[in-house]
Amino acid sequence: MGQSLVFMPECHSTNDEASRLIQAGNVMEGTTVVTHHQIAGRGQRGNTWVSEKGKNLTFSIVLKPAILPVKDQFYLNMSIALGMYDYLQEIFKDPVKIKWPNDILINSKKVCGILIENQVSGQQIQYSIVGVGLNVNQEKFSLENATSLRVLSGKEYQLEDVLEGVLEKIESRYLLVREQLLDSISIAFTEVMYWLGEQHVFSTQGVEFTGMVLGVDEIGRLKIQTSEGLKTFGVKEVEFLK
């Protein structure tokens, strides 16, 4: 990953630029588009990803996981999140957690977001565009629940060095997908999930309820044990409250 690196000082979205590369013709797997400033970065649930210019990592990786059926696409999400987890847990003592589906938290604050967009043909994934936003050197945020590597450590980081380390960890986890070691991915993901095995308050369709995160099912839906039994939720169907 990153052997083919496309740097853009500024762009609307690295995912959009990666998509243009795919449409233009043959693109090598692992091609990575990096920018210092996204004007219109996207996040999960249709949110925007806001990043201070030149302070953070915003990049997209082009993958070709054709071996992975569409029904198993969440294994790719899990592998990418685990790659980010591996990098961050290696440099911080504080526990790193993955908040389903694709946020990375340290001390319950968001340091990284992931957005994966798949191009599908039939029942196979032809291309995946893995968009990552990692807060690195930014120190002030408009959201209280955001943090960065610099805030956590007090150190300034070289973005190029961080990118190299992150890509190495993501590639290691992605290779497990290529090798079809899907059970090991699911087990590792579940072990580091935010709120796993804890009683917390959630919301669905405006109704609050108490439950316990148990993991994810075979298609990546969140499993929560409630007083009414085990329930599963898709990406836009549940909110974490407290």
PyRosetta script that sets phi, psi and omega in degrees:
from pyrosetta import init, pose_from_sequence

init()
pose = pose_from_sequence("MGQSLVFMPECHSTNDEASRLIQAGNVMEGTTVVTHHQIAGRGQRGNTWVSEKGKNLTFSIVLKPAILPVKDQFYLNMSIALGMYDYLQEIFKDPVKIKWPNDILINSKKVCGILIENQVSGQQIQYSIVGVGLNVNQEKFSLENATSLRVLSGKEYQLEDVLEGVLEKIESRYLLVREQLLDSISIAFTEVMYWLGEQHVFSTQGVEFTGMVLGVDEIGRLKIQTSEGLKTFGVKEVEFLK")
pose.set_psi(1, 136.5)
pose.set_omega(1, 178.2)
pose.set_phi(2, 85.7)
pose.set_psi(2, -0.6)
pose.set_omega(2, 176.1)
pose.set_phi(3, -62.9)
pose.set_psi(3, -35.6)
pose.set_omega(3, 170.9)
pose.set_phi(4, -104.9)
pose.set_psi(4, 109.3)
pose.set_omega(4, -174.6)
pose.set_phi(5, -117.0)
pose.set_psi(5, 125.9)
pose.set_omega(5, 178.8)
pose.set_phi(6, -112.5)
pose.set_psi(6, 112.2)
pose.set_omega(6, -179.7)
pose.set_phi(7, -102.4)
pose.set_psi(7, 132.4)
pose.set_omega(7, 177.1)
pose.set_phi(8, -128.1)
pose.set_psi(8, 121.7)
pose.set_omega(8, 179.4)
pose.set_phi(9, -54.4)
pose.set_psi(9, -36.3)
pose.set_omega(9, -179.3)
pose.set_phi(10, -152.6)
pose.set_psi(10, 143.4)
pose.set_omega(10, 174.4)
pose.set_phi(11, -158.7)
pose.set_psi(11, 168.4)
pose.set_omega(11, 177.9)
pose.set_phi(12, -68.0)
pose.set_psi(12, -50.0)
pose.set_omega(12, -177.1)
pose.set_phi(13, -157.9)
pose.set_psi(13, 131.1)
pose.set_omega(13, 178.1)
pose.set_phi(14, -66.5)
pose.set_psi(14, -29.7)
pose.set_omega(14, 175.4)
pose.set_phi(15, -63.4)
pose.set_psi(15, -40.9)
pose.set_omega(15, 178.2)
pose.set_phi(16, -64.9)
pose.set_psi(16, -41.2)
pose.set_omega(16, 179.6)
pose.set_phi(17, -66.3)
pose.set_psi(17, -38.3)
pose.set_omega(17, 176.6)
pose.set_phi(18, -63.8)
pose.set_psi(18, -39.3)
pose.set_omega(18, 177.8)
pose.set_phi(19, -62.8)
pose.set_psi(19, -38.8)
pose.set_omega(19, 177.7)
pose.set_phi(20, -63.6)
pose.set_psi(20, -38.6)
pose.set_omega(20, 177.9)
pose.set_phi(21, -62.9)
pose.set_psi(21, -40.6)
pose.set_omega(21, 178.5)
pose.set_phi(22, -64.0)
pose.set_psi(22, -44.7)
pose.set_omega(22, -178.4)
pose.set_phi(23, -67.0)
pose.set_psi(23, -27.7)
pose.set_omega(23, -177.6)
pose.set_phi(24, -74.8)
pose.set_psi(24, -16.3)
pose.set_omega(24, 179.7)
pose.set_phi(25, 146.2)
pose.set_psi(25, -159.0)
pose.set_omega(25, -175.5)
pose.set_phi(26, -65.4)
pose.set_psi(26, 124.3)
pose.set_omega(26, 179.1)
pose.set_phi(27, -125.1)
pose.set_psi(27, 135.4)
pose.set_omega(27, -176.4)
pose.set_phi(28, -71.2)
pose.set_psi(28, 137.4)
pose.set_omega(28, 176.3)
pose.set_phi(29, -61.8)
pose.set_psi(29, 137.8)
pose.set_omega(29, -178.0)
pose.set_phi(30, 95.4)
pose.set_psi(30, -7.0)
pose.set_omega(30, 176.5)
pose.set_phi(31, -56.2)
pose.set_psi(31, 132.6)
pose.set_omega(31, -174.7)
pose.set_phi(32, -124.4)
pose.set_psi(32, 125.9)
pose.set_omega(32, 178.0)
pose.set_phi(33, -101.3)
pose.set_psi(33, 124.6)
pose.set_omega(33, -176.9)
pose.set_phi(34, -124.3)
pose.set_psi(34, 142.4)
pose.set_omega(34, 174.5)
pose.set_phi(35, -138.9)
pose.set_psi(35, 156.0)
pose.set_omega(35, 174.4)
pose.set_phi(36, -88.0)
pose.set_psi(36, -12.8)
pose.set_omega(36, -177.4)
pose.set_phi(37, -156.5)
pose.set_psi(37, 115.1)
pose.set_omega(37, 173.5)
pose.set_phi(38, -96.4)
pose.set_psi(38, 125.7)
pose.set_omega(38, 178.9)
pose.set_phi(39, -79.6)
pose.set_psi(39, -33.8)
pose.set_omega(39, -175.6)
pose.set_phi(40, -138.9)
pose.set_psi(40, 54.7)
pose.set_omega(40, 177.3)
pose.set_phi(41, -65.9)
pose.set_psi(41, 146.1)
pose.set_omega(41, -178.0)
pose.set_phi(42, -111.7)
pose.set_psi(42, 151.6)
pose.set_omega(42, 175.7)
pose.set_phi(43, -127.1)
pose.set_psi(43, -174.6)
pose.set_omega(43, 177.2)
pose.set_phi(44, -64.8)
pose.set_psi(44, 159.2)
pose.set_omega(44, 176.6)
pose.set_phi(45, 60.1)
pose.set_psi(45, 20.5)
pose.set_omega(45, 179.7)
pose.set_phi(46, 80.0)
pose.set_psi(46, 9.3)
pose.set_omega(46, 178.5)
pose.set_phi(47, -74.9)
pose.set_psi(47, 166.5)
pose.set_omega(47, 173.9)
pose.set_phi(48, -99.9)
pose.set_psi(48, 154.6)
pose.set_omega(48, 176.0)
pose.set_phi(49, -109.4)
pose.set_psi(49, 111.3)
pose.set_omega(49, -177.2)
pose.set_phi(50, -99.4)
pose.set_psi(50, 128.2)
pose.set_omega(50, -176.7)
pose.set_phi(51, -139.4)
pose.set_psi(51, 133.2)
pose.set_omega(51, 179.8)
pose.set_phi(52, -67.8)
pose.set_psi(52, 133.5)
pose.set_omega(52, -173.6)
pose.set_phi(53, -56.9)
pose.set_psi(53, 127.9)
pose.set_omega(53, 174.4)
pose.set_phi(54, 75.6)
pose.set_psi(54, 3.0)
pose.set_omega(54, -174.8)
pose.set_phi(55, -104.4)
pose.set_psi(55, -20.7)
pose.set_omega(55, -171.1)
pose.set_phi(56, -129.9)
pose.set_psi(56, 175.0)
pose.set_omega(56, 175.7)
pose.set_phi(57, -100.6)
pose.set_psi(57, 122.0)
pose.set_omega(57, 171.4)
pose.set_phi(58, -128.7)
pose.set_psi(58, 116.9)
pose.set_omega(58, -174.8)
pose.set_phi(59, -152.2)
pose.set_psi(59, 161.8)
pose.set_omega(59, 177.7)
pose.set_phi(60, -134.2)
pose.set_psi(60, 138.3)
pose.set_omega(60, 179.9)
pose.set_phi(61, -112.1)
pose.set_psi(61, 134.8)
pose.set_omega(61, 175.3)
pose.set_phi(62, -92.9)
pose.set_psi(62, 122.1)
pose.set_omega(62, 177.8)
pose.set_phi(63, -121.4)
pose.set_psi(63, 158.4)
pose.set_omega(63, 179.3)
pose.set_phi(64, -128.4)
pose.set_psi(64, 71.6)
pose.set_omega(64, -176.6)
pose.set_phi(65, -84.6)
pose.set_psi(65, 54.6)
pose.set_omega(65, -174.6)
pose.set_phi(66, -61.5)
pose.set_psi(66, -21.1)
pose.set_omega(66, -179.9)
pose.set_phi(67, -71.5)
pose.set_psi(67, -14.7)
pose.set_omega(67, -174.2)
pose.set_phi(68, -96.9)
pose.set_psi(68, 115.9)
pose.set_omega(68, 176.2)
pose.set_phi(69, -62.2)
pose.set_psi(69, 153.7)
pose.set_omega(69, 180.0)
pose.set_phi(70, -55.4)
pose.set_psi(70, -38.1)
pose.set_omega(70, -177.7)
pose.set_phi(71, -63.8)
pose.set_psi(71, -19.7)
pose.set_omega(71, -178.7)
pose.set_phi(72, -104.3)
pose.set_psi(72, 18.2)
pose.set_omega(72, -172.0)
pose.set_phi(73, -63.5)
pose.set_psi(73, -24.1)
pose.set_omega(73, -178.6)
pose.set_phi(74, -68.5)
pose.set_psi(74, -19.9)
pose.set_omega(74, 176.0)
pose.set_phi(75, -63.3)
pose.set_psi(75, -32.1)
pose.set_omega(75, 175.7)
pose.set_phi(76, -66.5)
pose.set_psi(76, -45.5)
pose.set_omega(76, 176.8)
pose.set_phi(77, -55.2)
pose.set_psi(77, -45.8)
pose.set_omega(77, -178.4)
pose.set_phi(78, -63.1)
pose.set_psi(78, -41.5)
pose.set_omega(78, -177.5)
pose.set_phi(79, -66.2)
pose.set_psi(79, -39.1)
pose.set_omega(79, 178.9)
pose.set_phi(80, -67.4)
pose.set_psi(80, -45.0)
pose.set_omega(80, 178.4)
pose.set_phi(81, -60.7)
pose.set_psi(81, -38.9)
pose.set_omega(81, 178.5)
pose.set_phi(82, -67.3)
pose.set_psi(82, -34.7)
pose.set_omega(82, 175.5)
pose.set_phi(83, -61.8)
pose.set_psi(83, -43.6)
pose.set_omega(83, 176.9)
pose.set_phi(84, -65.8)
pose.set_psi(84, -40.7)
pose.set_omega(84, 176.5)
pose.set_phi(85, -57.3)
pose.set_psi(85, -47.4)
pose.set_omega(85, -178.1)
pose.set_phi(86, -57.7)
pose.set_psi(86, -44.3)
pose.set_omega(86, -178.4)
pose.set_phi(87, -64.5)
pose.set_psi(87, -46.6)
pose.set_omega(87, -175.0)
pose.set_phi(88, -72.1)
pose.set_psi(88, -39.2)
pose.set_omega(88, -179.1)
pose.set_phi(89, -68.7)
pose.set_psi(89, -23.4)
pose.set_omega(89, 178.3)
pose.set_phi(90, -72.0)
pose.set_psi(90, -27.9)
pose.set_omega(90, -175.9)
pose.set_phi(91, -107.0)
pose.set_psi(91, -8.5)
pose.set_omega(91, 178.6)
pose.set_phi(92, -124.8)
pose.set_psi(92, 142.5)
pose.set_omega(92, 177.2)
pose.set_phi(93, -81.0)
pose.set_psi(93, -31.0)
pose.set_omega(93, 179.5)
pose.set_phi(94, -63.5)
pose.set_psi(94, 142.9)
pose.set_omega(94, -178.8)
pose.set_phi(95, -60.1)
pose.set_psi(95, 132.1)
pose.set_omega(95, 174.5)
pose.set_phi(96, -97.5)
pose.set_psi(96, 135.4)
pose.set_omega(96, -179.6)
pose.set_phi(97, -128.2)
pose.set_psi(97, 151.0)
pose.set_omega(97, 174.4)
pose.set_phi(98, -103.1)
pose.set_psi(98, 114.3)
pose.set_omega(98, 176.8)
pose.set_phi(99, -88.2)
pose.set_psi(99, 115.1)
pose.set_omega(99, -178.0)
pose.set_phi(100, -52.6)
pose.set_psi(100, 135.6)
pose.set_omega(100, 2.5)
pose.set_phi(101, -91.4)
pose.set_psi(101, -29.4)
pose.set_omega(101, -168.1)
pose.set_phi(102, -147.1)
pose.set_psi(102, 25.6)
pose.set_omega(102, 175.9)
pose.set_phi(103, -100.3)
pose.set_psi(103, 142.7)
pose.set_omega(103, 177.2)
pose.set_phi(104, -109.4)
pose.set_psi(104, 125.4)
pose.set_omega(104, -175.9)
pose.set_phi(105, -118.9)
pose.set_psi(105, 144.7)
pose.set_omega(105, 169.0)
pose.set_phi(106, -129.2)
pose.set_psi(106, 128.2)
pose.set_omega(106, -174.4)
pose.set_phi(107, 53.9)
pose.set_psi(107, 38.9)
pose.set_omega(107, 178.3)
pose.set_phi(108, 66.0)
pose.set_psi(108, 13.5)
pose.set_omega(108, 176.8)
pose.set_phi(109, -114.9)
pose.set_psi(109, 141.8)
pose.set_omega(109, -174.4)
pose.set_phi(110, -77.2)
pose.set_psi(110, 125.1)
pose.set_omega(110, 177.8)
pose.set_phi(111, -113.4)
pose.set_psi(111, -17.6)
pose.set_omega(111, -175.5)
pose.set_phi(112, -151.9)
pose.set_psi(112, 142.6)
pose.set_omega(112, 174.0)
pose.set_phi(113, -128.6)
pose.set_psi(113, 148.1)
pose.set_omega(113, -176.8)
pose.set_phi(114, -129.3)
pose.set_psi(114, 135.9)
pose.set_omega(114, 174.9)
pose.set_phi(115, -132.5)
pose.set_psi(115, 117.7)
pose.set_omega(115, -179.1)
pose.set_phi(116, -110.6)
pose.set_psi(116, 126.5)
pose.set_omega(116, 178.3)
pose.set_phi(117, -118.3)
pose.set_psi(117, 122.8)
pose.set_omega(117, -175.9)
pose.set_phi(118, -104.1)
pose.set_psi(118, 141.5)
pose.set_omega(118, 171.6)
pose.set_phi(119, -106.6)
pose.set_psi(119, 118.2)
pose.set_omega(119, -168.7)
pose.set_phi(120, -111.7)
pose.set_psi(120, 142.4)
pose.set_omega(120, 172.1)
pose.set_phi(121, -131.0)
pose.set_psi(121, 115.0)
pose.set_omega(121, -175.9)
pose.set_phi(122, 65.2)
pose.set_psi(122, -124.6)
pose.set_omega(122, 179.8)
pose.set_phi(123, -104.0)
pose.set_psi(123, 10.2)
pose.set_omega(123, -177.3)
pose.set_phi(124, -116.5)
pose.set_psi(124, 150.3)
pose.set_omega(124, 174.7)
pose.set_phi(125, -89.1)
pose.set_psi(125, 117.1)
pose.set_omega(125, -179.2)
pose.set_phi(126, -81.9)
pose.set_psi(126, -46.9)
pose.set_omega(126, 178.3)
pose.set_phi(127, -137.5)
pose.set_psi(127, 146.1)
pose.set_omega(127, 168.6)
pose.set_phi(128, -124.0)
pose.set_psi(128, 134.1)
pose.set_omega(128, 174.7)
pose.set_phi(129, -108.9)
pose.set_psi(129, 113.4)
pose.set_omega(129, -175.8)
pose.set_phi(130, -99.2)
pose.set_psi(130, 105.3)
pose.set_omega(130, 178.8)
pose.set_phi(131, -94.7)
pose.set_psi(131, 130.5)
pose.set_omega(131, -177.9)
pose.set_phi(132, -128.8)
pose.set_psi(132, 133.1)
pose.set_omega(132, 171.1)
pose.set_phi(133, -120.3)
pose.set_psi(133, 117.8)
pose.set_omega(133, -179.2)
pose.set_phi(134, -120.8)
pose.set_psi(134, 120.2)
pose.set_omega(134, 177.4)
pose.set_phi(135, -74.1)
pose.set_psi(135, 117.0)
pose.set_omega(135, -174.3)
pose.set_phi(136, -110.7)
pose.set_psi(136, -69.7)
pose.set_omega(136, -174.0)
pose.set_phi(137, -107.9)
pose.set_psi(137, 0.1)
pose.set_omega(137, 178.5)
pose.set_phi(138, -68.8)
pose.set_psi(138, 140.0)
pose.set_omega(138, -176.3)
pose.set_phi(139, -114.9)
pose.set_psi(139, -19.9)
pose.set_omega(139, -179.9)
pose.set_phi(140, -123.9)
pose.set_psi(140, 138.7)
pose.set_omega(140, -176.7)
pose.set_phi(141, -133.4)
pose.set_psi(141, 149.9)
pose.set_omega(141, 177.7)
pose.set_phi(142, -78.0)
pose.set_psi(142, -19.6)
pose.set_omega(142, 179.6)
pose.set_phi(143, -105.4)
pose.set_psi(143, 135.8)
pose.set_omega(143, -177.5)
pose.set_phi(144, -67.4)
pose.set_psi(144, -28.4)
pose.set_omega(144, -174.2)
pose.set_phi(145, -92.6)
pose.set_psi(145, 20.4)
pose.set_omega(145, 178.3)
pose.set_phi(146, -107.3)
pose.set_psi(146, 151.3)
pose.set_omega(146, 176.1)
pose.set_phi(147, -149.5)
pose.set_psi(147, -178.3)
pose.set_omega(147, -178.6)
pose.set_phi(148, -147.8)
pose.set_psi(148, 168.9)
pose.set_omega(148, 177.6)
pose.set_phi(149, -60.0)
pose.set_psi(149, -40.5)
pose.set_omega(149, -178.3)
pose.set_phi(150, -67.4)
pose.set_psi(150, -42.7)
pose.set_omega(150, 178.3)
pose.set_phi(151, -60.8)
pose.set_psi(151, -39.8)
pose.set_omega(151, -176.5)
pose.set_phi(152, -73.2)
pose.set_psi(152, -34.6)
pose.set_omega(152, -172.8)
pose.set_phi(153, -109.1)
pose.set_psi(153, -22.1)
pose.set_omega(153, -174.5)
pose.set_phi(154, 79.9)
pose.set_psi(154, 4.8)
pose.set_omega(154, -178.4)
pose.set_phi(155, -108.9)
pose.set_psi(155, 153.0)
pose.set_omega(155, 172.3)
pose.set_phi(156, -94.9)
pose.set_psi(156, 143.2)
pose.set_omega(156, -175.5)
pose.set_phi(157, -116.6)
pose.set_psi(157, 148.8)
pose.set_omega(157, 171.0)
pose.set_phi(158, -82.8)
pose.set_psi(158, 120.3)
pose.set_omega(158, -175.2)
pose.set_phi(159, -60.0)
pose.set_psi(159, -37.4)
pose.set_omega(159, -179.2)
pose.set_phi(160, -62.9)
pose.set_psi(160, -40.2)
pose.set_omega(160, 179.9)
pose.set_phi(161, -67.6)
pose.set_psi(161, -41.1)
pose.set_omega(161, 178.9)
pose.set_phi(162, -63.4)
pose.set_psi(162, -44.8)
pose.set_omega(162, 179.8)
pose.set_phi(163, -58.7)
pose.set_psi(163, -45.2)
pose.set_omega(163, -179.9)
pose.set_phi(164, -59.5)
pose.set_psi(164, -44.9)
pose.set_omega(164, 179.8)
pose.set_phi(165, -65.7)
pose.set_psi(165, -41.2)
pose.set_omega(165, -180.0)
pose.set_phi(166, -64.4)
pose.set_psi(166, -46.1)
pose.set_omega(166, -178.5)
pose.set_phi(167, -62.6)
pose.set_psi(167, -36.7)
pose.set_omega(167, 178.1)
pose.set_phi(168, -62.5)
pose.set_psi(168, -43.9)
pose.set_omega(168, -179.5)
pose.set_phi(169, -69.7)
pose.set_psi(169, -41.3)
pose.set_omega(169, 178.3)
pose.set_phi(170, -62.2)
pose.set_psi(170, -43.3)
pose.set_omega(170, -179.7)
pose.set_phi(171, -60.4)
pose.set_psi(171, -41.1)
pose.set_omega(171, -179.9)
pose.set_phi(172, -60.0)
pose.set_psi(172, -42.7)
pose.set_omega(172, 179.0)
pose.set_phi(173, -73.0)
pose.set_psi(173, -37.8)
pose.set_omega(173, 179.8)
pose.set_phi(174, -63.0)
pose.set_psi(174, -34.5)
pose.set_omega(174, 179.2)
pose.set_phi(175, -62.1)
pose.set_psi(175, -26.5)
pose.set_omega(175, 175.4)
pose.set_phi(176, -66.2)
pose.set_psi(176, -34.3)
pose.set_omega(176, 174.9)
pose.set_phi(177, -65.8)
pose.set_psi(177, -46.3)
pose.set_omega(177, 179.3)
pose.set_phi(178, -60.4)
pose.set_psi(178, -31.0)
pose.set_omega(178, 179.6)
pose.set_phi(179, -89.1)
pose.set_psi(179, 2.4)
pose.set_omega(179, 178.3)
pose.set_phi(180, 63.1)
pose.set_psi(180, 30.3)
pose.set_omega(180, 177.0)
pose.set_phi(181, -90.4)
pose.set_psi(181, 60.9)
pose.set_omega(181, -170.4)
pose.set_phi(182, -71.8)
pose.set_psi(182, -34.9)
pose.set_omega(182, 179.9)
pose.set_phi(183, -62.9)
pose.set_psi(183, -40.1)
pose.set_omega(183, -179.3)
pose.set_phi(184, -65.5)
pose.set_psi(184, -34.3)
pose.set_omega(184, 176.7)
pose.set_phi(185, -65.3)
pose.set_psi(185, -46.7)
pose.set_omega(185, -178.3)
pose.set_phi(186, -62.6)
pose.set_psi(186, -42.2)
pose.set_omega(186, -179.7)
pose.set_phi(187, -64.5)
pose.set_psi(187, -46.6)
pose.set_omega(187, -178.8)
pose.set_phi(188, -63.6)
pose.set_psi(188, -39.6)
pose.set_omega(188, 179.5)
pose.set_phi(189, -63.5)
pose.set_psi(189, -47.4)
pose.set_omega(189, -177.7)
pose.set_phi(190, -60.4)
pose.set_psi(190, -40.3)
pose.set_omega(190, -175.7)
pose.set_phi(191, -61.3)
pose.set_psi(191, -26.3)
pose.set_omega(191, -175.1)
pose.set_phi(192, -114.3)
pose.set_psi(192, 20.1)
pose.set_omega(192, 179.5)
pose.set_phi(193, -72.5)
pose.set_psi(193, 140.6)
pose.set_omega(193, 175.7)
pose.set_phi(194, -64.5)
pose.set_psi(194, 133.9)
pose.set_omega(194, 178.8)
pose.set_phi(195, 67.4)
pose.set_psi(195, 15.2)
pose.set_omega(195, 179.8)
pose.set_phi(196, -60.0)
pose.set_psi(196, 126.5)
pose.set_omega(196, 176.0)
pose.set_phi(197, 71.1)
pose.set_psi(197, 14.3)
pose.set_omega(197, -178.8)
pose.set_phi(198, -116.4)
pose.set_psi(198, 147.3)
pose.set_omega(198, 176.4)
pose.set_phi(199, -81.3)
pose.set_psi(199, 124.5)
pose.set_omega(199, 179.5)
pose.set_phi(200, -144.8)
pose.set_psi(200, 173.0)
pose.set_omega(200, -179.7)
pose.set_phi(201, -103.2)
pose.set_psi(201, 132.4)
pose.set_omega(201, 179.0)
pose.set_phi(202, -123.9)
pose.set_psi(202, 173.8)
pose.set_omega(202, 175.9)
pose.set_phi(203, -140.0)
pose.set_psi(203, 138.2)
pose.set_omega(203, 172.9)
pose.set_phi(204, -138.8)
pose.set_psi(204, 127.3)
pose.set_omega(204, -178.0)
pose.set_phi(205, 53.0)
pose.set_psi(205, 38.9)
pose.set_omega(205, 177.6)
pose.set_phi(206, 80.0)
pose.set_psi(206, 0.5)
pose.set_omega(206, -178.7)
pose.set_phi(207, -107.2)
pose.set_psi(207, 125.2)
pose.set_omega(207, 179.2)
pose.set_phi(208, -83.1)
pose.set_psi(208, 147.4)
pose.set_omega(208, 175.8)
pose.set_phi(209, -153.0)
pose.set_psi(209, 157.8)
pose.set_omega(209, 178.3)
pose.set_phi(210, -102.2)
pose.set_psi(210, 138.5)
pose.set_omega(210, -179.0)
pose.set_phi(211, -162.3)
pose.set_psi(211, 179.2)
pose.set_omega(211, -177.6)
pose.set_phi(212, -129.6)
pose.set_psi(212, 124.9)
pose.set_omega(212, 177.5)
pose.set_phi(213, -67.0)
pose.set_psi(213, 127.5)
pose.set_omega(213, 178.8)
pose.set_phi(214, -110.0)
pose.set_psi(214, -18.1)
pose.set_omega(214, -177.9)
pose.set_phi(215, 142.2)
pose.set_psi(215, -151.9)
pose.set_omega(215, 177.5)
pose.set_phi(216, -128.2)
pose.set_psi(216, 154.8)
pose.set_omega(216, 177.4)
pose.set_phi(217, -87.8)
pose.set_psi(217, -171.7)
pose.set_omega(217, -172.2)
pose.set_phi(218, -67.8)
pose.set_psi(218, -15.9)
pose.set_omega(218, 177.2)
pose.set_phi(219, -113.1)
pose.set_psi(219, 14.6)
pose.set_omega(219, 171.8)
pose.set_phi(220, 89.9)
pose.set_psi(220, 8.1)
pose.set_omega(220, 176.8)
pose.set_phi(221, -76.1)
pose.set_psi(221, 146.9)
pose.set_omega(221, -179.6)
pose.set_phi(222, -74.9)
pose.set_psi(222, 130.6)
pose.set_omega(222, 178.2)
pose.set_phi(223, -100.4)
pose.set_psi(223, 122.7)
pose.set_omega(223, 178.9)
pose.set_phi(224, -126.8)
pose.set_psi(224, 126.9)
pose.set_omega(224, 175.3)
pose.set_phi(225, -84.4)
pose.set_psi(225, 121.6)
pose.set_omega(225, -179.1)
pose.set_phi(226, -119.2)
pose.set_psi(226, 174.9)
pose.set_omega(226, 177.9)
pose.set_phi(227, -64.4)
pose.set_psi(227, -19.2)
pose.set_omega(227, 179.4)
pose.set_phi(228, -98.6)
pose.set_psi(228, 7.9)
pose.set_omega(228, 179.6)
pose.set_phi(229, 112.4)
pose.set_psi(229, -174.0)
pose.set_omega(229, -178.6)
pose.set_phi(230, -77.3)
pose.set_psi(230, 129.4)
pose.set_omega(230, 177.5)
pose.set_phi(231, -125.5)
pose.set_psi(231, 151.1)
pose.set_omega(231, 178.0)
pose.set_phi(232, -120.9)
pose.set_psi(232, 146.5)
pose.set_omega(232, -175.0)
pose.set_phi(233, -135.8)
pose.set_psi(233, 140.5)
pose.set_omega(233, 172.6)
pose.set_phi(234, -82.3)
pose.set_psi(234, 178.3)
pose.set_omega(234, -171.2)
pose.set_phi(235, -56.9)
pose.set_psi(235, -41.6)
pose.set_omega(235, -175.1)
pose.set_phi(236, -100.2)
pose.set_psi(236, 14.9)
pose.set_omega(236, -171.6)
pose.set_phi(237, -103.4)
pose.set_psi(237, -8.1)
pose.set_omega(237, -176.4)
pose.set_phi(238, -147.2)
pose.set_psi(238, 147.8)
pose.set_omega(238, 176.2)
pose.set_phi(239, -123.8)
pose.set_psi(239, 142.2)
pose.set_omega(239, 173.6)
pose.set_phi(240, -84.3)
pose.set_psi(240, 125.1)
pose.set_omega(240, -178.4)
pose.set_phi(241, -106.6)
pose.set_psi(241, -64.0)
pose.set_omega(241, -175.9)
pose.set_phi(242, -161.1)
pose.dump_pdb("model.pdb")
